[in-house]
Amino acid sequence: MTEVESSHGKKRGIIWIAASFLFCPCHLPFTLTLLLTILGGGTIGILVRNNIILAGILVTLIWAVGTWYGFRQLNRATCSIKPTKK
């Protein structure tokens, strides 16, 4: 892996982690309020309002998957040992 690819991978990982931070469960009241404010008049806003627990679970899953993927990108860009295929 070249230095440019490694730098690009690090940036991509940091962007994924930072974007996932917006969906962190500790920010859930703010995230759901923002979603309901933005989507309040539409069909998706009504679905979020009527299924608040499901929306909270979905936001938490988005956070977990985004954070995992961001750390995976960082690990891939910084790890000097590459896994071999079996």
Secondary structure as the mmCIF struct_conf table of DSSP 4:
data_model
#
loop_
_struct_conf.conf_type_id
_struct_conf.id
_struct_conf.beg_label_comp_id
_struct_conf.beg_label_asym_id
_struct_conf.beg_label_seq_id
_struct_conf.end_label_comp_id
_struct_conf.end_label_asym_id
_struct_conf.end_label_seq_id
HELX_RH_AL_P HELX_RH_AL_P1 GLU A 3 PHE A 21
TURN_TY1_P TURN_TY1_P1 LEU A 22 PHE A 23
HELX_RH_3T_P HELX_RH_3T_P1 PRO A 25 HIS A 27
HELX_RH_AL_P HELX_RH_AL_P2 LEU A 28 LEU A 39
TURN_TY1_P TURN_TY1_P2 GLY A 40 GLY A 41
BEND BEND1 GLY A 42 GLY A 42
HELX_RH_AL_P HELX_RH_AL_P3 THR A 43 ASN A 50
TURN_TY1_P TURN_TY1_P3 ASN A 51 ASN A 51
HELX_RH_AL_P HELX_RH_AL_P4 ILE A 52 THR A 78
BEND BEND2 SER A 80 ILE A 81
HELX_LH_PP_P HELX_LH_PP_P1 LYS A 82 LYS A 85
#
